Amino acid sequence: MPSECQLFGTLGCHLCEVAEAMLMEFVEHGLLVELVDISDREEWVEDYGLRIPVLRRIDTGAELDWPFDEEQVAAFLR
């Protein structure tokens, strides 16, 4: 499992809150998740605005778009 990921989302996004809560199990097992607010940069709004929440691996740059579940996250992190 990679040691660090980013979760792209924004404040007030219900699906982002759901994804964040889902990732807590992985955090309890050592995954570091940086929460990235896409509203901080215009290019993030353009790239992620219609796809959030998006989980991105720091090590490979691979991205997992919503909707995803725990099994899909586990496979993505392998």
C-alpha positions in Angstrom: 0.0 0.0 0.0 1.4 3.5 -0.8 2.1 5.6 2.2 0.4 8.8 0.9 -2.5 9.9 -1.2 -4.4 13.0 -2.0 -8.2 13.4 -1.9 -9.3 16.1 -4.2 -12.6 17.7 -3.2 -14.1 20.9 -1.9 -16.0 22.3 1.1 -19.7 21.5 1.1 -19.3 18.5 -1.1 -21.4 15.7 0.4 -19.7 13.0 -1.7 -16.3 14.2 -0.6 -17.4 13.8 3.0 -18.5 10.3 2.3 -15.2 9.5 0.6 -13.2 11.0 3.4 -15.1 8.9 6.0 -14.6 5.8 3.9 -10.8 6.4 3.8 -10.6 6.5 7.6 -10.2 2.7 7.8 -7.2 3.0 5.5 -5.8 5.9 7.6 -6.0 3.7 10.7 -3.7 1.2 8.9 -1.1 3.8 8.0 -2.3 5.6 4.9 -1.7 9.3 4.9 -4.4 11.3 3.1 -3.9 14.9 2.2 -7.2 16.7 1.7 -6.9 19.0 -1.3 -9.5 21.7 -1.9 -9.8 22.2 -5.6 -11.1 25.7 -5.2 -7.5 26.8 -4.3 -6.3 26.5 -7.9 -8.2 27.2 -11.1 -6.6 24.3 -12.9 -7.8 21.9 -10.2 -11.3 23.2 -10.7 -11.0 22.6 -14.4 -9.4 19.1 -14.0 -11.4 17.8 -11.1 -14.6 19.9 -10.8 -16.9 17.3 -12.5 -15.1 14.3 -11.0 -14.7 15.0 -7.3 -14.0 13.3 -5.0 -10.9 12.0 -6.7 -8.3 9.9 -4.9 -4.7 10.3 -6.3 -1.7 8.2 -5.4 1.4 10.3 -4.7 3.8 7.5 -5.8 2.3 6.9 -9.3 0.0 9.8 -10.0 -2.8 7.3 -10.6 -6.3 8.6 -9.9 -9.5 6.9 -8.8 -12.7 8.9 -9.6 -15.9 8.7 -7.6 -17.9 6.6 -7.2 -15.7 4.1 -5.4 -16.1 1.7 -2.5 -13.7 0.1 0.0 -12.9 -2.8 -2.2 -12.0 -0.5 -5.2 -9.8 1.6 -2.9 -8.0 -1.4 -1.6 -7.3 -2.7 -5.1 -6.3 0.8 -6.2 -3.8 1.0 -3.3 -2.1 -2.3 -4.1 
